């Protein structure tokens, strides 16, 4: 069980206080969804939708990269 879960509404990491998903959580997610990249993208897209509501002041491009861009 990871401690690197999002703390809302700031979307910071509960494990290291960085922006969620932090580097540690990204590594964990890559391992967890190793053979299911589309499922990973769908999960992160759902998180992005929730985060966009909480972080309306953050530019959309930054949120897109933060939640999805690193998965490429």
CHARMM-style PDB file with segment names, atoms N, HN, CA, C and O in Angstrom:
ATOM      1  N   UNK     1       0.849  -1.179   0.000  1.00  0.00      PROA
ATOM      2  CA  UNK     1       0.000   0.000   0.000  1.00  0.00      PROA
ATOM      3  C   UNK     1       0.887   1.233   0.000  1.00  0.00      PROA
ATOM      4  O   UNK     1       1.810   1.340   0.807  1.00  0.00      PROA
ATOM      5  N   UNK     2       0.615   2.140  -0.882  1.00  0.00      PROA
ATOM      6  HN  UNK     2      -0.135   2.053  -1.538  1.00  0.00      PROA
ATOM      7  CA  UNK     2       1.412   3.344  -1.009  1.00  0.00      PROA
ATOM      8  C   UNK     2       0.935   4.449  -0.062  1.00  0.00      PROA
ATOM      9  O   UNK     2      -0.239   4.512   0.302  1.00  0.00      PROA
ATOM     10  N   UNK     3       1.853   5.296   0.318  1.00  0.00      PROA
ATOM     11  HN  UNK     3       2.807   5.245   0.022  1.00  0.00      PROA
ATOM     12  CA  UNK     3       1.490   6.488   1.091  1.00  0.00      PROA
ATOM     13  C   UNK     3       1.431   7.696   0.168  1.00  0.00      PROA
ATOM     14  O   UNK     3       1.132   8.806   0.607  1.00  0.00      PROA
ATOM     15  N   UNK     4       1.716   7.480  -1.103  1.00  0.00      PROA
ATOM     16  HN  UNK     4       1.960   6.578  -1.460  1.00  0.00      PROA
ATOM     17  CA  UNK     4       1.785   8.565  -2.075  1.00  0.00      PROA
ATOM     18  C   UNK     4       0.443   8.745  -2.782  1.00  0.00      PROA
ATOM     19  O   UNK     4       0.331   8.579  -3.997  1.00  0.00      PROA
ATOM     20  N   UNK     5      -0.558   9.084  -1.998  1.00  0.00      PROA
ATOM     21  HN  UNK     5      -0.467   9.219  -1.011  1.00  0.00      PROA
ATOM     22  CA  UNK     5      -1.906   9.318  -2.506  1.00  0.00      PROA
ATOM     23  C   UNK     5      -2.193  10.812  -2.514  1.00  0.00      PROA
ATOM     24  O   UNK     5      -1.581  11.558  -1.750  1.00  0.00      PROA
ATOM     25  N   UNK     6      -3.116  11.264  -3.367  1.00  0.00      PROA
ATOM     26  HN  UNK     6      -3.614  10.658  -3.987  1.00  0.00      PROA
ATOM     27  CA  UNK     6      -3.386  12.699  -3.450  1.00  0.00      PROA
ATOM     28  C   UNK     6      -4.152  13.221  -2.229  1.00  0.00      PROA
ATOM     29  O   UNK     6      -5.067  12.583  -1.709  1.00  0.00      PROA
ATOM     30  N   UNK     7      -3.735  14.398  -1.808  1.00  0.00      PROA
ATOM     31  HN  UNK     7      -2.991  14.917  -2.231  1.00  0.00      PROA
ATOM     32  CA  UNK     7      -4.443  15.131  -0.760  1.00  0.00      PROA
ATOM     33  C   UNK     7      -5.181  16.264  -1.458  1.00  0.00      PROA
ATOM     34  O   UNK     7      -4.572  17.173  -2.021  1.00  0.00      PROA
ATOM     35  N   UNK     8      -6.485  16.190  -1.409  1.00  0.00      PROA
ATOM     36  HN  UNK     8      -6.981  15.451  -0.952  1.00  0.00      PROA
ATOM     37  CA  UNK     8      -7.321  17.189  -2.068  1.00  0.00      PROA
ATOM     38  C   UNK     8      -7.719  18.274  -1.086  1.00  0.00      PROA
ATOM     39  O   UNK     8      -7.817  17.992   0.109  1.00  0.00      PROA
ATOM     40  N   UNK     9      -7.948  19.475  -1.521  1.00  0.00      PROA
ATOM     41  HN  UNK     9      -7.868  19.704  -2.491  1.00  0.00      PROA
ATOM     42  CA  UNK     9      -8.097  19.942  -2.892  1.00  0.00      PROA
ATOM     43  C   UNK     9      -6.795  20.446  -3.523  1.00  0.00      PROA
ATOM     44  O   UNK     9      -6.808  20.864  -4.680  1.00  0.00      PROA
ATOM     45  N   UNK    10      -5.692  20.419  -2.810  1.00  0.00      PROA
ATOM     46  HN  UNK    10      -5.681  20.079  -1.870  1.00  0.00      PROA
ATOM     47  CA  UNK    10      -4.433  20.949  -3.355  1.00  0.00      PROA
ATOM     48  C   UNK    10      -3.746  19.972  -4.299  1.00  0.00      PROA
ATOM     49  O   UNK    10      -2.864  20.374  -5.058  1.00  0.00      PROA
ATOM     50  N   UNK    11      -4.127  18.714  -4.269  1.00  0.00      PROA
ATOM     51  HN  UNK    11      -4.843  18.388  -3.653  1.00  0.00      PROA
ATOM     52  CA  UNK    11      -3.514  17.670  -5.082  1.00  0.00      PROA
ATOM     53  C   UNK    11      -2.017  17.578  -4.825  1.00  0.00      PROA
ATOM     54  O   UNK    11      -1.201  17.525  -5.745  1.00  0.00      PROA
ATOM     55  N   UNK    12      -1.692  17.562  -3.542  1.00  0.00      PROA
ATOM     56  HN  UNK    12      -2.355  17.605  -2.795  1.00  0.00      PROA
ATOM     57  CA  UNK    12      -0.315  17.305  -3.138  1.00  0.00      PROA
ATOM     58  C   UNK    12      -0.219  15.842  -2.722  1.00  0.00      PROA
ATOM     59  O   UNK    12      -1.230  15.188  -2.468  1.00  0.00      PROA
ATOM     60  N   UNK    13       0.989  15.348  -2.658  1.00  0.00      PROA
ATOM     61  HN  UNK    13       1.811  15.879  -2.865  1.00  0.00      PROA
ATOM     62  CA  UNK    13       1.215  13.949  -2.316  1.00  0.00      PROA
ATOM     63  C   UNK    13       1.231  13.780  -0.802  1.00  0.00      PROA
ATOM     64  O   UNK    13       1.904  14.525  -0.091  1.00  0.00      PROA
ATOM     65  N   UNK    14       0.493  12.805  -0.324  1.00  0.00      PROA
ATOM     66  HN  UNK    14      -0.054  12.200  -0.901  1.00  0.00      PROA
ATOM     67  CA  UNK    14       0.456  12.506   1.105  1.00  0.00      PROA
ATOM     68  C   UNK    14       1.734  11.874   1.619  1.00  0.00      PROA
ATOM     69  O   UNK    14       1.955  11.827   2.829  1.00  0.00      PROA
ATOM     70  N   UNK    15       2.574  11.392   0.729  1.00  0.00      PROA
ATOM     71  HN  UNK    15       2.395  11.430  -0.254  1.00  0.00      PROA
ATOM     72  CA  UNK    15       3.810  10.739   1.137  1.00  0.00      PROA
ATOM     73  C   UNK    15       5.014  11.658   1.163  1.00  0.00      PROA
ATOM     74  O   UNK    15       5.886  11.524   2.022  1.00  0.00      PROA
ATOM     75  N   UNK    16       5.066  12.610   0.207  1.00  0.00      PROA
ATOM     76  HN  UNK    16       4.358  12.719  -0.490  1.00  0.00      PROA
ATOM     77  CA  UNK    16       6.260  13.463   0.109  1.00  0.00      PROA
ATOM     78  C   UNK    16       5.938  14.944  -0.030  1.00  0.00      PROA
ATOM     79  O   UNK    16       6.853  15.766  -0.080  1.00  0.00      PROA
ATOM     80  N   UNK    17       4.673  15.299  -0.092  1.00  0.00      PROA
ATOM     81  HN  UNK    17       3.930  14.631  -0.051  1.00  0.00      PROA
ATOM     82  CA  UNK    17       4.192  16.684  -0.170  1.00  0.00      PROA
ATOM     83  C   UNK    17       4.475  17.366  -1.512  1.00  0.00      PROA
ATOM     84  O   UNK    17       4.283  18.575  -1.636  1.00  0.00      PROA
ATOM     85  N   UNK    18       4.926  16.615  -2.509  1.00  0.00      PROA
ATOM     86  HN  UNK    18       5.082  15.632  -2.408  1.00  0.00      PROA
ATOM     87  CA  UNK    18       5.124  17.186  -3.841  1.00  0.00      PROA
ATOM     88  C   UNK    18       3.804  17.226  -4.598  1.00  0.00      PROA
ATOM     89  O   UNK    18       2.761  16.840  -4.070  1.00  0.00      PROA
ATOM     90  N   UNK    19       3.860  17.697  -5.841  1.00  0.00      PROA
ATOM     91  HN  UNK    19       4.707  18.011  -6.270  1.00  0.00      PROA
ATOM     92  CA  UNK    19       2.663  17.668  -6.683  1.00  0.00      PROA
ATOM     93  C   UNK    19       2.316  16.217  -6.973  1.00  0.00      PROA
ATOM     94  O   UNK    19       3.195  15.412  -7.283  1.00  0.00      PROA
ATOM     95  N   UNK    20       1.023  15.880  -6.870  1.00  0.00      PROA
ATOM     96  HN  UNK    20       0.309  16.533  -6.618  1.00  0.00      PROA
ATOM     97  CA  UNK    20       0.595  14.524  -7.177  1.00  0.00      PROA
ATOM     98  C   UNK    20       0.209  14.437  -8.642  1.00  0.00      PROA
ATOM     99  O   UNK    20      -0.456  15.352  -9.129  1.00  0.00      PROA
ATOM    100  N   UNK    21       0.577  13.413  -9.366  1.00  0.00      PROA
ATOM    101  HN  UNK    21       1.117  12.670  -8.971  1.00  0.00      PROA
ATOM    102  CA  UNK    21       1.366  12.266  -8.952  1.00  0.00      PROA
ATOM    103  C   UNK    21       2.863  12.606  -8.902  1.00  0.00      PROA
ATOM    104  O   UNK    21       3.441  13.086  -9.877  1.00  0.00      PROA
ATOM    105  N   UNK    22       3.450  12.351  -7.777  1.00  0.00      PROA
ATOM    106  HN  UNK    22       2.981  11.960  -6.985  1.00  0.00      PROA
ATOM    107  CA  UNK    22       4.875  12.607  -7.568  1.00  0.00      PROA
ATOM    108  C   UNK    22       5.702  11.556  -8.313  1.00  0.00      PROA
ATOM    109  O   UNK    22       5.151  10.610  -8.878  1.00  0.00      PROA
ATOM    110  N   UNK    23       7.001  11.725  -8.311  1.00  0.00      PROA
ATOM    111  HN  UNK    23       7.449  12.493  -7.852  1.00  0.00      PROA
ATOM    112  CA  UNK    23       7.870  10.776  -9.019  1.00  0.00      PROA
ATOM    113  C   UNK    23       7.717   9.355  -8.484  1.00  0.00      PROA
ATOM    114  O   UNK    23       7.691   8.396  -9.256  1.00  0.00      PROA
ATOM    115  N   UNK    24       7.617   9.222  -7.164  1.00  0.00      PROA
ATOM    116  HN  UNK    24       7.638  10.001  -6.537  1.00  0.00      PROA
ATOM    117  CA  UNK    24       7.450   7.888  -6.582  1.00  0.00      PROA
ATOM    118  C   UNK    24       6.145   7.255  -7.040  1.00  0.00      PROA
ATOM    119  O   UNK    24       6.123   6.086  -7.428  1.00  0.00      PROA
ATOM    120  N   UNK    25       5.054   8.021  -6.998  1.00  0.00      PROA
ATOM    121  HN  UNK    25       5.071   8.970  -6.683  1.00  0.00      PROA
ATOM    122  CA  UNK    25       3.761   7.472  -7.403  1.00  0.00      PROA
ATOM    123  C   UNK    25       3.755   7.148  -8.891  1.00  0.00      PROA
ATOM    124  O   UNK    25       3.135   6.170  -9.310  1.00  0.00      PROA
ATOM    125  N   UNK    26       4.434   7.950  -9.686  1.00  0.00      PROA
ATOM    126  HN  UNK    26       4.938   8.745  -9.346  1.00  0.00      PROA
ATOM    127  CA  UNK    26       4.522   7.656 -11.110  1.00  0.00      PROA
ATOM    128  C   UNK    26       5.209   6.314 -11.342  1.00  0.00      PROA
ATOM    129  O   UNK    26       4.753   5.515 -12.160  1.00  0.00      PROA
ATOM    130  N   UNK    27       6.300   6.066 -10.626  1.00  0.00      PROA
ATOM    131  HN  UNK    27       6.670   6.715  -9.961  1.00  0.00      PROA
ATOM    132  CA  UNK    27       6.987   4.769 -10.751  1.00  0.00      PROA
ATOM    133  C   UNK    27       6.060   3.638 -10.319  1.00  0.00      PROA
ATOM    134  O   UNK    27       5.997   2.594 -10.967  1.00  0.00      PROA
ATOM    135  N   UNK    28       5.344   3.852  -9.223  1.00  0.00      PROA
ATOM    136  HN  UNK    28       5.395   4.700  -8.696  1.00  0.00      PROA
ATOM    137  CA  UNK    28       4.422   2.820  -8.739  1.00  0.00      PROA
ATOM    138  C   UNK    28       3.321   2.554  -9.758  1.00  0.00      PROA
ATOM    139  O   UNK    28       2.981   1.402 -10.026  1.00  0.00      PROA
ATOM    140  N   UNK    29       2.767   3.621 -10.324  1.00  0.00      PROA
ATOM    141  HN  UNK    29       3.043   4.557 -10.106  1.00  0.00      PROA
ATOM    142  CA  UNK    29       1.702   3.457 -11.313  1.00  0.00      PROA
ATOM    143  C   UNK    29       2.205   2.756 -12.569  1.00  0.00      PROA
ATOM    144  O   UNK    29       1.508   1.904 -13.119  1.00  0.00      PROA
ATOM    145  N   UNK    30       3.403   3.101 -13.029  1.00  0.00      PROA
ATOM    146  HN  UNK    30       3.970   3.793 -12.582  1.00  0.00      PROA
ATOM    147  CA  UNK    30       3.971   2.410 -14.196  1.00  0.00      PROA
ATOM    148  C   UNK    30       4.104   0.914 -13.929  1.00  0.00      PROA
ATOM    149  O   UNK    30       3.807   0.096 -14.800  1.00  0.00      PROA
ATOM    150  N   UNK    31       4.549   0.559 -12.730  1.00  0.00      PROA
ATOM    151  HN  UNK    31       4.791   1.223 -12.023  1.00  0.00      PROA
ATOM    152  CA  UNK    31       4.690  -0.859 -12.378  1.00  0.00      PROA
ATOM    153  C   UNK    31       3.319  -1.529 -12.261  1.00  0.00      PROA
ATOM    154  O   UNK    31       3.119  -2.645 -12.740  1.00  0.00      PROA
ATOM    155  N   UNK    32       2.390  -0.840 -11.625  1.00  0.00      PROA
ATOM    156  HN  UNK    32       2.553   0.067 -11.236  1.00  0.00      PROA
ATOM    157  CA  UNK    32       1.048  -1.399 -11.409  1.00  0.00      PROA
ATOM    158  C   UNK    32       0.304  -1.621 -12.723  1.00  0.00      PROA
ATOM    159  O   UNK    32      -0.406  -2.616 -12.873  1.00  0.00      PROA
ATOM    160  N   UNK    33       0.460  -0.707 -13.668  1.00  0.00      PROA
ATOM    161  HN  UNK    33       1.037   0.102 -13.546  1.00  0.00      PROA
ATOM    162  CA  UNK    33      -0.241  -0.781 -14.957  1.00  0.00      PROA
ATOM    163  C   UNK    33       0.700  -1.185 -16.078  1.00  0.00      PROA
ATOM    164  O   UNK    33       0.495  -0.797 -17.228  1.00  0.00      PROA
ATOM    165  N   UNK    34       1.720  -1.952 -15.759  1.00  0.00      PROA
ATOM    166  HN  UNK    34       1.887  -2.267 -14.824  1.00  0.00      PROA
ATOM    167  CA  UNK    34       2.763  -2.320 -16.711  1.00  0.00      PROA
ATOM    168  C   UNK    34       2.216  -2.865 -18.019  1.00  0.00      PROA
ATOM    169  O   UNK    34       2.689  -2.485 -19.090  1.00  0.00      PROA
ATOM    170  N   UNK    35       1.257  -3.723 -17.954  1.00  0.00      PROA
ATOM    171  HN  UNK    35       0.872  -4.032 -17.084  1.00  0.00      PROA
ATOM    172  CA  UNK    35       0.706  -4.346 -19.167  1.00  0.00      PROA
ATOM    173  C   UNK    35      -0.650  -3.761 -19.559  1.00  0.00      PROA
ATOM    174  O   UNK    35      -1.384  -4.347 -20.355  1.00  0.00      PROA
ATOM    175  N   UNK    36      -0.972  -2.600 -18.990  1.00  0.00      PROA
ATOM    176  HN  UNK    36      -0.377  -2.124 -18.343  1.00  0.00      PROA
ATOM    177  CA  UNK    36      -2.274  -1.996 -19.282  1.00  0.00      PROA
ATOM    178  C   UNK    36      -2.144  -0.470 -19.414  1.00  0.00      PROA
ATOM    179  O   UNK    36      -2.721   0.266 -18.612  1.00  0.00      PROA
ATOM    180  N   UNK    37      -1.400   0.007 -20.406  1.00  0.00      PROA
ATOM    181  HN  UNK    37      -0.932  -0.590 -21.057  1.00  0.00      PROA
ATOM    182  CA  UNK    37      -1.184   1.447 -20.530  1.00  0.00      PROA
ATOM    183  C   UNK    37      -2.466   2.245 -20.791  1.00  0.00      PROA
ATOM    184  O   UNK    37      -2.575   3.398 -20.374  1.00  0.00      PROA
ATOM    185  N   UNK    38      -3.416   1.644 -21.469  1.00  0.00      PROA
ATOM    186  HN  UNK    38      -3.328   0.707 -21.807  1.00  0.00      PROA
ATOM    187  CA  UNK    38      -4.677   2.347 -21.717  1.00  0.00      PROA
ATOM    188  C   UNK    38      -5.442   2.508 -20.403  1.00  0.00      PROA
ATOM    189  O   UNK    38      -6.039   3.556 -20.160  1.00  0.00      PROA
ATOM    190  N   UNK    39      -5.428   1.497 -19.572  1.00  0.00      PROA
ATOM    191  HN  UNK    39      -4.943   0.645 -19.770  1.00  0.00      PROA
ATOM    192  CA  UNK    39      -6.081   1.592 -18.265  1.00  0.00      PROA
ATOM    193  C   UNK    39      -5.415   2.662 -17.409  1.00  0.00      PROA
ATOM    194  O   UNK    39      -6.097   3.398 -16.696  1.00  0.00      PROA
ATOM    195  N   UNK    40      -4.096   2.755 -17.473  1.00  0.00      PROA
ATOM    196  HN  UNK    40      -3.542   2.157 -18.052  1.00  0.00      PROA
ATOM    197  CA  UNK    40      -3.385   3.804 -16.738  1.00  0.00      PROA
ATOM    198  C   UNK    40      -3.829   5.173 -17.229  1.00  0.00      PROA
ATOM    199  O   UNK    40      -4.103   6.061 -16.421  1.00  0.00      PROA
ATOM    200  N   UNK    41      -3.903   5.354 -18.536  1.00  0.00      PROA
ATOM    201  HN  UNK    41      -3.681   4.632 -19.193  1.00  0.00      PROA
ATOM    202  CA  UNK    41      -4.324   6.637 -19.098  1.00  0.00      PROA
ATOM    203  C   UNK    41      -5.756   6.985 -18.687  1.00  0.00      PROA
ATOM    204  O   UNK    41      -6.047   8.141 -18.378  1.00  0.00      PROA
ATOM    205  N   UNK    42      -6.642   6.002 -18.682  1.00  0.00      PROA
ATOM    206  HN  UNK    42      -6.406   5.063 -18.933  1.00  0.00      PROA
ATOM    207  CA  UNK    42      -8.023   6.251 -18.266  1.00  0.00      PROA
ATOM    208  C   UNK    42      -8.103   6.631 -16.789  1.00  0.00      PROA
ATOM    209  O   UNK    42      -8.842   7.542 -16.416  1.00  0.00      PROA
ATOM    210  N   UNK    43      -7.344   5.935 -15.956  1.00  0.00      PROA
ATOM    211  HN  UNK    43      -6.743   5.195 -16.259  1.00  0.00      PROA
ATOM    212  CA  UNK    43      -7.316   6.263 -14.520  1.00  0.00      PROA
ATOM    213  C   UNK    43      -6.820   7.695 -14.311  1.00  0.00      PROA
ATOM    214  O   UNK    43      -7.423   8.474 -13.573  1.00  0.00      PROA
ATOM    215  N   UNK    44      -5.712   8.024 -14.975  1.00  0.00      PROA
ATOM    216  HN  UNK    44      -5.222   7.391 -15.575  1.00  0.00      PROA
ATOM    217  CA  UNK    44      -5.146   9.361 -14.797  1.00  0.00      PROA
ATOM    218  C   UNK    44      -6.032  10.443 -15.399  1.00  0.00      PROA
ATOM    219  O   UNK    44      -6.084  11.556 -14.876  1.00  0.00      PROA
ATOM    220  N   UNK    45      -6.729  10.136 -16.486  1.00  0.00      PROA
ATOM    221  HN  UNK    45      -6.687   9.231 -16.911  1.00  0.00      PROA
ATOM    222  CA  UNK    45      -7.660  11.103 -17.072  1.00  0.00      PROA
ATOM    223  C   UNK    45      -8.797  11.407 -16.099  1.00  0.00      PROA
ATOM    224  O   UNK    45      -9.221  12.557 -15.981  1.00  0.00      PROA
ATOM    225  N   UNK    46      -9.285  10.399 -15.411  1.00  0.00      PROA
ATOM    226  HN  UNK    46      -8.941   9.465 -15.506  1.00  0.00      PROA
ATOM    227  CA  UNK    46     -10.334  10.620 -14.406  1.00  0.00      PROA
ATOM    228  C   UNK    46      -9.803  11.486 -13.266  1.00  0.00      PROA
ATOM    229  O   UNK    46     -10.509  12.358 -12.762  1.00  0.00      PROA
ATOM    230  N   UNK    47      -8.557  11.241 -12.863  1.00  0.00      PROA
ATOM    231  HN  UNK    47      -7.983  10.532 -13.273  1.00  0.00      PROA
ATOM    232  CA  UNK    47      -7.949  12.067 -11.814  1.00  0.00      PROA
ATOM    233  C   UNK    47      -7.781  13.504 -12.306  1.00  0.00      PROA
ATOM    234  O   UNK    47      -7.989  14.450 -11.547  1.00  0.00      PROA
ATOM    235  N   UNK    48      -7.407  13.665 -13.562  1.00  0.00      PROA
ATOM    236  HN  UNK    48      -7.238  12.896 -14.179  1.00  0.00      PROA
ATOM    237  CA  UNK    48      -7.257  14.991 -14.157  1.00  0.00      PROA
ATOM    238  C   UNK    48      -8.564  15.768 -14.117  1.00  0.00      PROA
ATOM    239  O   UNK    48      -8.565  16.954 -13.789  1.00  0.00      PROA
ATOM    240  N   UNK    49      -9.661  15.126 -14.442  1.00  0.00      PROA
ATOM    241  HN  UNK    49      -9.659  14.162 -14.709  1.00  0.00      PROA
ATOM    242  CA  UNK    49     -10.970  15.788 -14.415  1.00  0.00      PROA
ATOM    243  C   UNK    49     -11.269  16.297 -13.008  1.00  0.00      PROA
ATOM    244  O   UNK    49     -11.704  17.435 -12.838  1.00  0.00      PROA
ATOM    245  N   UNK    50     -11.038  15.461 -12.003  1.00  0.00      PROA
ATOM    246  HN  UNK    50     -10.684  14.536 -12.142  1.00  0.00      PROA
ATOM    247  CA  UNK    50     -11.263  15.885 -10.617  1.00  0.00      PROA
ATOM    248  C   UNK    50     -10.327  17.022 -10.223  1.00  0.00      PROA
ATOM    249  O   UNK    50     -10.748  17.987  -9.585  1.00  0.00      PROA
ATOM    250  N   UNK    51      -9.064  16.907 -10.604  1.00  0.00      PROA
ATOM    251  HN  UNK    51      -8.722  16.124 -11.122  1.00  0.00      PROA
ATOM    252  CA  UNK    51      -8.084  17.934 -10.249  1.00  0.00      PROA
ATOM    253  C   UNK    51      -8.401  19.258 -10.929  1.00  0.00      PROA
ATOM    254  O   UNK    51      -8.206  20.316 -10.331  1.00  0.00      PROA
ATOM    255  N   UNK    52      -8.880  19.221 -12.155  1.00  0.00      PROA
ATOM    256  HN  UNK    52      -9.038  18.362 -12.641  1.00  0.00      PROA
ATOM    257  CA  UNK    52      -9.200  20.455 -12.879  1.00  0.00      PROA
ATOM    258  C   UNK    52     -10.283  21.245 -12.151  1.00  0.00      PROA
ATOM    259  O   UNK    52     -10.286  22.476 -12.194  1.00  0.00      PROA
ATOM    260  N   UNK    53     -11.190  20.558 -11.492  1.00  0.00      PROA
ATOM    261  HN  UNK    53     -11.188  19.558 -11.457  1.00  0.00      PROA
ATOM    262  CA  UNK    53     -12.226  21.249 -10.725  1.00  0.00      PROA
ATOM    263  C   UNK    53     -11.630  21.911  -9.490  1.00  0.00      PROA
ATOM    264  O   UNK    53     -12.004  23.031  -9.141  1.00  0.00      PROA
ATOM    265  N   UNK    54     -10.705  21.221  -8.829  1.00  0.00      PROA
ATOM    266  HN  UNK    54     -10.402  20.311  -9.112  1.00  0.00      PROA
ATOM    267  CA  UNK    54     -10.091  21.759  -7.614  1.00  0.00      PROA
ATOM    268  C   UNK    54      -9.017  22.801  -7.916  1.00  0.00      PROA
ATOM    269  O   UNK    54      -8.799  23.717  -7.124  1.00  0.00      PROA
ATOM    270  N   UNK    55      -8.352  22.664  -9.051  1.00  0.00      PROA
ATOM    271  HN  UNK    55      -8.529  21.919  -9.695  1.00  0.00      PROA
ATOM    272  CA  UNK    55      -7.205  23.516  -9.392  1.00  0.00      PROA
ATOM    273  C   UNK    55      -7.517  24.388 -10.606  1.00  0.00      PROA
ATOM    274  O   UNK    55      -6.736  24.447 -11.555  1.00  0.00      PROA
ATOM    275  N   UNK    56      -8.659  25.059 -10.567  1.00  0.00      PROA
ATOM    276  HN  UNK    56      -9.294  25.010  -9.796  1.00  0.00      PROA
ATOM    277  CA  UNK    56      -9.104  25.868 -11.702  1.00  0.00      PROA
ATOM    278  C   UNK    56      -8.110  26.972 -12.052  1.00  0.00      PROA
ATOM    279  O   UNK    56      -8.105  27.457 -13.184  1.00  0.00      PROA
ATOM    280  N   UNK    57      -7.282  27.371 -11.116  1.00  0.00      PROA
ATOM    281  HN  UNK    57      -7.286  26.977 -10.196  1.00  0.00      PROA
ATOM    282  CA  UNK    57      -6.300  28.434 -11.347  1.00  0.00      PROA
ATOM    283  C   UNK    57      -5.032  27.943 -12.053  1.00  0.00      PROA
ATOM    284  O   UNK    57      -4.218  28.756 -12.492  1.00  0.00      PROA
ATOM    285  N   UNK    58      -4.858  26.633 -12.165  1.00  0.00      PROA
ATOM    286  HN  UNK    58      -5.519  25.972 -11.808  1.00  0.00      PROA
ATOM    287  CA  UNK    58      -3.667  26.059 -12.805  1.00  0.00      PROA
ATOM    288  C   UNK    58      -3.939  25.914 -14.301  1.00  0.00      PROA
ATOM    289  O   UNK    58      -4.989  25.400 -14.686  1.00  0.00      PROA
ATOM    290  N   UNK    59      -3.003  26.362 -15.158  1.00  0.00      PROA
ATOM    291  HN  UNK    59      -2.149  26.779 -14.846  1.00  0.00      PROA
ATOM    292  CA  UNK    59      -3.222  26.239 -16.607  1.00  0.00      PROA
ATOM    293  C   UNK    59      -3.475  24.790 -17.039  1.00  0.00      PROA
ATOM    294  O   UNK    59      -2.852  23.855 -16.537  1.00  0.00      PROA
ATOM    295  N   UNK    60      -4.388  24.636 -17.966  1.00  0.00      PROA
ATOM    296  HN  UNK    60      -4.895  25.396 -18.375  1.00  0.00      PROA
ATOM    297  CA  UNK    60      -4.787  23.306 -18.431  1.00  0.00      PROA
ATOM    298  C   UNK    60      -3.605  22.513 -18.979  1.00  0.00      PROA
ATOM    299  O   UNK    60      -3.519  21.304 -18.765  1.00  0.00      PROA
ATOM    300  N   UNK    61      -2.698  23.178 -19.680  1.00  0.00      PROA
ATOM    301  HN  UNK    61      -2.767  24.160 -19.854  1.00  0.00      PROA
ATOM    302  CA  UNK    61      -1.538  22.481 -20.230  1.00  0.00      PROA
ATOM    303  C   UNK    61      -0.659  21.882 -19.151  1.00  0.00      PROA
ATOM    304  O   UNK    61      -0.129  20.783 -19.313  1.00  0.00      PROA
ATOM    305  N   UNK    62      -0.504  22.603 -18.049  1.00  0.00      PROA
ATOM    306  HN  UNK    62      -0.935  23.496 -17.917  1.00  0.00      PROA
ATOM    307  CA  UNK    62       0.293  22.087 -16.932  1.00  0.00      PROA
ATOM    308  C   UNK    62      -0.381  20.860 -16.321  1.00  0.00      PROA
ATOM    309  O   UNK    62       0.277  19.861 -16.033  1.00  0.00      PROA
ATOM    310  N   UNK    63      -1.686  20.942 -16.129  1.00  0.00      PROA
ATOM    311  HN  UNK    63      -2.221  21.753 -16.363  1.00  0.00      PROA
ATOM    312  CA  UNK    63      -2.403  19.797 -15.563  1.00  0.00      PROA
ATOM    313  C   UNK    63      -2.327  18.595 -16.501  1.00  0.00      PROA
ATOM    314  O   UNK    63      -2.149  17.465 -16.047  1.00  0.00      PROA
ATOM    315  N   UNK    64      -2.460  18.831 -17.796  1.00  0.00      PROA
ATOM    316  HN  UNK    64      -2.604  19.749 -18.165  1.00  0.00      PROA
ATOM    317  CA  UNK    64      -2.386  17.726 -18.750  1.00  0.00      PROA
ATOM    318  C   UNK    64      -1.032  17.030 -18.655  1.00  0.00      PROA
ATOM    319  O   UNK    64      -0.967  15.804 -18.574  1.00  0.00      PROA
ATOM    320  N   UNK    65       0.046  17.808 -18.665  1.00  0.00      PROA
ATOM    321  HN  UNK    65      -0.007  18.804 -18.731  1.00  0.00      PROA
ATOM    322  CA  UNK    65       1.366  17.185 -18.569  1.00  0.00      PROA
ATOM    323  C   UNK    65       1.547  16.481 -17.230  1.00  0.00      PROA
ATOM    324  O   UNK    65       2.071  15.369 -17.165  1.00  0.00      PROA
ATOM    325  N   UNK    66       1.108  17.138 -16.173  1.00  0.00      PROA
ATOM    326  HN  UNK    66       0.682  18.041 -16.226  1.00  0.00      PROA
ATOM    327  CA  UNK    66       1.262  16.582 -14.819  1.00  0.00      PROA
ATOM    328  C   UNK    66       0.569  15.236 -14.669  1.00  0.00      PROA
ATOM    329  O   UNK    66       1.112  14.323 -14.047  1.00  0.00      PROA
ATOM    330  N   UNK    67      -0.618  15.107 -15.232  1.00  0.00      PROA
ATOM    331  HN  UNK    67      -1.059  15.848 -15.737  1.00  0.00      PROA
ATOM    332  CA  UNK    67      -1.399  13.897 -15.052  1.00  0.00      PROA
ATOM    333  C   UNK    67      -1.228  12.881 -16.180  1.00  0.00      PROA
ATOM    334  O   UNK    67      -1.286  11.677 -15.930  1.00  0.00      PROA
ATOM    335  N   UNK    68      -1.020  13.333 -17.402  1.00  0.00      PROA
ATOM    336  HN  UNK    68      -0.972  14.311 -17.606  1.00  0.00      PROA
ATOM    337  CA  UNK    68      -0.984  12.408 -18.535  1.00  0.00      PROA
ATOM    338  C   UNK    68       0.292  12.467 -19.361  1.00  0.00      PROA
ATOM    339  O   UNK    68       0.741  11.440 -19.871  1.00  0.00      PROA
ATOM    340  N   UNK    69       0.873  13.625 -19.499  1.00  0.00      PROA
ATOM    341  HN  UNK    69       0.509  14.459 -19.084  1.00  0.00      PROA
ATOM    342  CA  UNK    69       2.007  13.800 -20.402  1.00  0.00      PROA
ATOM    343  C   UNK    69       3.188  12.914 -20.112  1.00  0.00      PROA
ATOM    344  O   UNK    69       3.896  12.515 -21.037  1.00  0.00      PROA
ATOM    345  N   UNK    70       3.422  12.596 -18.871  1.00  0.00      PROA
ATOM    346  HN  UNK    70       2.847  12.920 -18.120  1.00  0.00      PROA
ATOM    347  CA  UNK    70       4.579  11.788 -18.487  1.00  0.00      PROA
ATOM    348  C   UNK    70       4.406  10.317 -18.834  1.00  0.00      PROA
ATOM    349  O   UNK    70       5.369   9.555 -18.740  1.00  0.00      PROA
ATOM    350  N   UNK    71       3.227   9.898 -19.227  1.00  0.00      PROA
ATOM    351  HN  UNK    71       2.445  10.517 -19.303  1.00  0.00      PROA
ATOM    352  CA  UNK    71       2.978   8.485 -19.499  1.00  0.00      PROA
ATOM    353  C   UNK    71       3.448   8.064 -20.879  1.00  0.00      PROA
ATOM    354  O   UNK    71       3.487   6.867 -21.167  1.00  0.00      PROA
ATOM    355  N   UNK    72       3.800   8.987 -21.724  1.00  0.00      PROA
ATOM    356  HN  UNK    72       3.768   9.958 -21.490  1.00  0.00      PROA
ATOM    357  CA  UNK    72       4.198   8.655 -23.101  1.00  0.00      PROA
ATOM    358  C   UNK    72       5.502   7.933 -23.146  1.00  0.00      PROA
ATOM    359  OT1 UNK    72       5.977   7.583 -24.226  1.00  0.00      PROA
TER     360      UNK     72
END
